[in-house]
Amino acid sequence: MPLRPQRPCRAQGCRSLHRNSNGYCDGHAEVAVEQAKAWATRKGSGRGGRPWRRLRDRVMKRDQYLCRCDECIRLDRIREAHEVDHIVALALGGTDEPANLRAINRDCHKEKTQRESKSIKK
């Protein structure tokens, strides 16, 4: 069987030639592995896959892509939402029902999660 033609490595700035099917030279083979993991995560192998993404999109649209955390509501602060939060955490018996979900800014979500983790540990 004939050898594949040599091609340049896909890594930025690398001029090595290779015959690998992943597009990277032997020195950058780990980049191909990292990209494969990242691709798998984006395509739904994470939390819940497609059903979760659809539910998340519905909640974000319902909340008009604005943060609905307690702090932002109390201060009448308008912030862009990046994530969907469980009002009652799953660890505390919450569910994935839309009534238990809200759009939240990533910074607000980080603070809320830290507060919750401190209260759970006690």
ABEGO torsion letter per residue (X at the ends): XBBBBBBBBABBGBABBBABAAGBBAAAAAAAAAAAAAAAAAAGABBGEAAAAAAAAAAAAAAGGBBABAAAAAAGBBBBBABBBBABBAAAGBBABAAABBBBBAAAAAAAAAAAAAAAAX
